[in-house]
Amino acid sequence: MSNKPELSIVMPCLNEAETLAICINKAQSFLEKNNVMGEIIIADNGSTDGSKTIAKSHNAIVIHAEQKGYGSALKAGIEAANGSYIIMGDADDSYDFSNLLPYLVELRNGKDLVMGNRFKGGIEKDAMPFLHQYLGNPVLSFVGRLFFKININDFHCGLRGFSKSAYKTMNLKTSGMEFASEMVVKSKLNNLSIAEVPTKLHKDGRTRAPHLKTWSDGWRHLRFLMLYAPNWLFLYPGILLALVGFVMSFILVINPIEFESFTLDVHTLLYTSAFLLVGFQFIIFYGLTKIFAVENELLPKSNRYNKLFKFINLEKGLIFGFVLLIIGVYLSFKGLASWENTRFGPLDTSTTLRIIIPAITTLQLGIQTILFSLFFSVLGLKK
């Protein structure tokens, strides 16, 4: 029979002397009670309170994570794990390591990632700060479901399990608390199967303050979710701005829009043209961010991504950009001709600006398109 463990239980550790032995004992009792061949790995992140000595005295494997951060510690522990399945959890006694069977059952049934759900399993009094329970976790979990269409109700449960092969597929990059969000997002983006099991959250056994910082770590999670969803950050706002700007500009170029108490004229046209330009810039940033993220393995490649290079390329971009420049130059000369008709005297601004504003707008769009096409081709050189 092989001595290779089926399950590796990984705990990140930074000065957890008060609770570490309790967590290790619970994990060992689970392995013995359920006849699971496993190992317990403590991923130490620079403890100075004797945590490493405690772990070794309880027959746990101690791995030193040189780079600071929650994610760095977990990656060091996971990469050293020998088990086919891995369950990770905090070493502060807030999770019950003697009750891991629901996770292992789902993993044995073929699930790639098994998430705990504290809201279904129960949260003890004072186990989670009020802001985390009623604002931070619900909001960030909602954003995650909205952006990535993941049917998970607790994105940030610290107790979760996954297969070693799934972990390699995730190709996780972050080093801080946002590591938890990246794991869920990357699982979805790589089409891995995800399950959720009720998990009870207990009040932790520490007397010191927790490592988690409410606002800064919450912002890191939100920032990660936005950067990994460039369609929500750039594309959708850009399409909306560009569409509103184009439609309103088209109408105002033809005639002013009159209401009972006010009229929208060329002054409004300046703003709607700006909407169009800003919206176009948002769309450009979406394309550049997407390419950068995929080519640097922050996001997985997809069929849609490969089609992007067939639909958009340097030559098409340059042609479209120069066409816009020609239109802008034509409108500029048309505006100059109308000024010449007045012998370069005073102008009817309502008429002239309806030519000049579209001229400037198309010139800027043309230049932006050309520059985008050049930068697009540089970022996609690997293609």
C-alpha positions, 0 to 999 in steps of 0.5 A: 500500500502507498504511504502517500497521504490522502489529505493534507490539512494546512494551517497558516500561522503567525504567532498562534501559540495560544490556539495552535495545539488545540487546532492540531489536536482536533485535526489529528482526532479527525484523521484517526476517527475517520481512518484518513491517511493524512498530514498536518502542515503548519505554514509559519510566517515568521512566528516569534512566540514559540508556535513552531516549537509547539507544532513540532512537539505535536508531530505536525510538519512545519514549513517556513514561508519566507514572504510575508502575507496570508496568501504567501504562507498558504502557498508555501504550505500547499506546495509542500503538501503531499495529499491528493486533497487539501483542507486549509483553515486558520489556526485560531480555533475559530473553525472545528478541525475535528469536523472536516468530513463534509469537505472530504466527502465532497472532494472524494465525490469529485468537487474541485473546490469545497467552500464553507458557508458560515451563514448557513452553519452558524456564527457564534456570538462575537465570533465575527465583527458586526461590520464583517457579518452584516456589511463586508462579507455580504457585500463582497460576496454579492459583488463576486456573484455578480461579477463572476456568476459564482453561486457561492454565498460566503466568499471569505470563509477561511475553511475550505478544501480543494484537490492538489490538481485543482490548485495547480490549475488555479495558478494563484498569484496574490500574497495577501488576504485577497488570496481567498477571493482569488481562489474562488474567482480562478476556480470559476474562470477555469471551469472547476466544480465548486461546492458549499457546505455549512460551517460553524464559526466559533469565537477564536481563542486568541487574546491578541488582536486578529491579523485581519484589518477591516477596511484595508483588507476589505478594500484589497478584496474589492480591488481584486474583484474589480481588477479581475473583472475588467468588463465591469470596471471598464467595458460596461461603463465605457459602452454606456458612456460612449452610447449616450455620448454618441446618440446625444451628440448626433441629435445635437449636431442636427438641431438643438433639443428644446424643452419648455423651460430650457434648450440643450445646444452646443454647450451641451454638445461639448459634454456629450462629446466628452462622454463619447471620448471618455467612454471610448477610453474606458473601452480601450482600457478594458482591452489593454487590461484584458490582454495584460492580465491574460498574457501575464497569466493573471486570467486564463485564456478563453475562446473569446480571447483568442477570437479577439485577435482575429477581430482586432489587429494592428492593420484594422486599427490603423485603417479605422484610426486614419479614417477618423482622422480624415473625417476630422480633417475634412470637418476642420476645413469645412469649419474653416471655410465657413469662417472664410465666408464671413471674411474671417469675421465674427461667427455664428457659434451655434452653427460653427461649433456644430462642425468644429466639435465633431471635428475635434472629437473625431480627430481625438478618436482617430489618434486614440485608435491608432495609439491603442492599435499599436499598444494592443499589438505590443501587448499581444506580441506572444500571439 
